[in-house]
Amino acid sequence: MHLRAGQRLRRNDDFRAVREQGRRIDCGAFLLTWRVRPADAPATPARVGVVASRASVGDAVHRNRAKRRLREIYRRHQSLVPPGLDLVLTARPALLRLEFSDVEQRFTNACRKLAPVPNV
């Protein structure tokens, strides 16, 4: 099952807003950056964007594998992410060296730290 278009960050402005205004959780194998979306649409599901740079992860094969792993982990555990959040998952070199289950555990631990959206 793929993520629907409404569940993904697509525009550079959205990525930039999360990076500049968001909070970070260092998970070792990846960096989880999140921010609460403006109050105009708080009930919408969380959106995610995945980033893997050539400098940190490597060639195209490794970058694509890292992004596939992060997207799959998010897809499996998206119910842990409160609605109304934007997430950016940034891959790091350790992501491909660790077992999938270890990375998955790191994601679930990070999701417990995410703040729920305040009711407006």
C-alpha positions as CSV (number, residue, x, y, z in Angstrom):
1,M,0.0,0.0,0.0
2,H,1.4,3.4,-1.1
3,L,1.0,6.6,0.8
4,R,-1.7,8.8,-0.8
5,A,-0.8,12.2,-2.1
6,G,-2.3,13.9,0.9
7,Q,0.0,12.0,3.2
8,R,3.2,13.2,1.6
9,L,5.1,16.5,1.6
10,R,5.7,17.5,-1.9
11,R,6.6,21.2,-2.1
12,N,10.0,22.6,-1.2
13,D,8.3,25.2,0.9
14,D,6.8,22.5,3.0
15,F,10.1,20.8,3.6
16,R,11.7,24.2,4.3
17,A,9.0,25.1,6.8
18,V,9.5,21.9,8.7
19,R,13.3,22.3,8.8
20,E,13.2,25.9,9.9
21,Q,10.3,25.9,12.3
22,G,10.2,22.3,13.4
23,R,11.7,20.4,16.3
24,R,14.2,17.6,15.8
25,I,14.6,14.1,17.3
26,D,17.9,12.4,16.7
27,C,17.3,8.7,16.2
28,G,20.9,7.9,15.2
29,A,20.1,6.1,11.9
30,F,17.8,9.0,10.8
31,L,16.7,12.4,11.9
32,L,13.0,13.0,12.5
33,T,12.0,16.7,12.2
34,W,8.4,17.6,12.9
35,R,6.2,20.6,13.2
36,V,2.5,21.3,13.9
37,R,0.7,22.5,10.8
38,P,-1.0,25.9,11.0
39,A,-4.5,25.8,12.6
40,D,-6.4,26.1,9.3
41,A,-6.4,22.3,8.8
42,P,-5.6,20.5,12.1
43,A,-7.8,17.5,11.5
44,T,-6.0,16.3,8.4
45,P,-3.7,13.3,8.6
46,A,0.0,13.7,9.2
47,R,2.2,14.2,6.2
48,V,5.7,12.8,5.7
49,G,8.7,13.6,3.5
50,V,11.8,11.5,3.2
51,V,15.2,12.8,2.3
52,A,18.5,10.9,1.6
53,S,21.4,13.0,0.4
54,R,24.2,11.8,-1.8
55,A,26.8,13.1,0.6
56,S,25.5,11.2,3.6
57,V,24.0,8.0,2.3
58,G,25.8,7.4,-1.0
59,D,24.9,6.6,-4.6
60,A,21.4,6.3,-6.1
61,V,21.0,2.7,-5.1
62,H,21.7,3.3,-1.5
63,R,19.6,6.5,-1.4
64,N,16.6,4.8,-2.9
65,R,17.0,1.8,-0.5
66,A,17.2,4.2,2.5
67,K,14.1,6.1,1.4
68,R,12.1,2.9,0.8
69,R,13.0,1.7,4.3
70,L,11.9,5.0,5.9
71,R,8.7,5.1,3.9
72,E,7.8,1.5,4.8
73,I,8.5,2.1,8.5
74,Y,6.3,5.2,8.4
75,R,3.5,3.4,6.5
76,R,3.5,0.6,9.1
77,H,3.4,2.9,12.1
78,Q,1.6,6.0,10.8
79,S,-1.1,5.5,13.5
80,L,1.5,6.6,16.1
81,V,1.8,10.0,14.5
82,P,-0.8,12.5,15.7
83,P,-2.8,14.2,12.9
84,G,-1.9,17.7,11.8
85,L,1.8,17.1,11.9
86,D,4.4,17.4,9.1
87,L,7.4,15.1,9.4
88,V,10.7,15.0,7.5
89,L,12.7,11.8,7.9
90,T,16.4,12.4,6.9
91,A,18.4,9.3,6.3
92,R,21.9,8.9,7.7
93,P,24.6,6.4,6.8
94,A,23.8,4.1,9.7
95,L,20.3,3.5,8.4
96,L,21.5,0.9,5.9
97,R,23.9,-0.8,8.4
98,L,21.2,-1.5,11.0
99,E,18.6,-4.2,11.0
100,F,15.2,-3.1,9.8
101,S,13.6,-4.0,13.1
102,D,16.1,-1.8,15.0
103,V,15.3,1.2,12.8
104,E,11.6,0.4,13.2
105,Q,12.0,0.4,17.0
106,R,13.8,3.8,16.9
107,F,11.0,5.2,14.9
108,T,8.3,4.0,17.3
109,N,10.3,5.4,20.3
110,A,10.6,8.8,18.5
111,C,6.8,8.8,17.8
112,R,6.1,8.6,21.5
113,K,7.9,11.9,21.9
114,L,5.8,13.8,19.3
115,A,3.4,16.3,20.8
116,P,-0.3,15.9,20.0
117,V,-1.9,18.8,18.2
118,P,-3.6,21.3,20.6
119,N,-7.3,21.7,20.2
120,V,-8.2,25.1,18.8
